[in-house]
Amino acid sequence: MHTLFLLNPTAGKTDCTQQLPQQINAAAARAGLAPEEYTIRITTHAGHARELARAAAAGAQQAGEPLRIFTAGGDGTFNEALTGAYGFAGTAVGCLPYGSFLRTFGTREEFLDLDAQLAGGAVPIDLMQTNLGLSATICAAGLDAQVAYGIPKFRRIPLCGGEVSYLLSIVEQLCGHIGRRVEYTIDGETFAVDCLMCAICNGRTYGGGFCAGPEAQPDDGWLDVFIVRKVGRLTIAKLLSMYKNGRHFQNGQLVEAAKPYFIYRRAKQVTLRPVDGRGPIVATADGECAPCDRVEIALHPQSARVLLPKAAYERFCAQRENAASAVTR
């Protein structure tokens, strides 16, 4: 088995390539990996992780050799590697502690442990096919996606780092027109809603830690769909706090305080389109963000393999065994 590490120097607050290669080399030595059994590559442009992952996966398949790919660079880099590896059964993709993906499975500390990463294992998960490409976590549209879409222009302003740019983008959106009339088709059910935003969840968190799908399971063959109704500006802060911290959903249902503001469905296929005559709606999925006239999401069950560190891997396997036992009892 070969192991490929893909490092993105431009993602996050610091350049991960300054110290991470040395840490990888040390962990690989402790794990008994010979130098020829692993490779460290640094990405140089958008899409590079996808290119490297696909080439490595194709080569490993041709050689009949399993391949592990670990990414360091956030949701976008992980998504690129996952997309590049898609369709290659012998390849599994994991992430070092950068991005939203890890929060569905464990803690940052678990994913920080390179020894645990190399001692972990691969598990099958569902993927979403969307207009914006494959997604392992959440496809969202509306206010939160508009905020993400607006961040890059503020980053070009001197002294505007990631957090400042994020706050400025929020202010810009709240000062503009809030809410869209959107038509949803969810597993054949069609209805229109004046909504603030929506999240179609295969994973639990996105966008810097927003826990949109607190109980979403990325291997259960279902999507958790949350639609947030349009509300006034005075209500938005309370609503976003509930949404960010995952307090809107417990034990398989919306909590009472959330019911006036949220619509919840479980689904396998979701389509949405704006019907208010105001043009495209902004959508985002695993680091990709763009205006769309129509957003289509279809679930592809058990179509990817992802790597988890040892503790998270053992916990995931135990949960699956318990769920299987509960079904057979």
Salt bridges, closest charged atoms under 4 A:
GLU51 OE1 - HIS45 NE2 3.31
GLU110 OE1 - ARG315 NH2 2.96
ASP115 OD1 - ARG30 NE 2.91
GLU172 OE2 - LYS153 NZ 2.58
GLU183 OE1 - ARG273 NE 3.03
GLU189 OE1 - ARG265 NE 3.01
ASP194 OD2 - ARG181 NH1 3.47
ASP219 OD2 - ARG320 NE 3.55
ASP220 OD2 - ARG266 NH2 2.80
ASP224 OD1 - ARG266 NE 3.62
GLU256 OE2 - LYS259 NZ 2.66
ASP276 OD2 - ARG180 NE 2.64
ASP276 OD2 - ARG278 NH1 3.46
GLU296 OE2 - ARG294 NE 2.79
GLU314 OE2 - LYS310 NZ 2.70
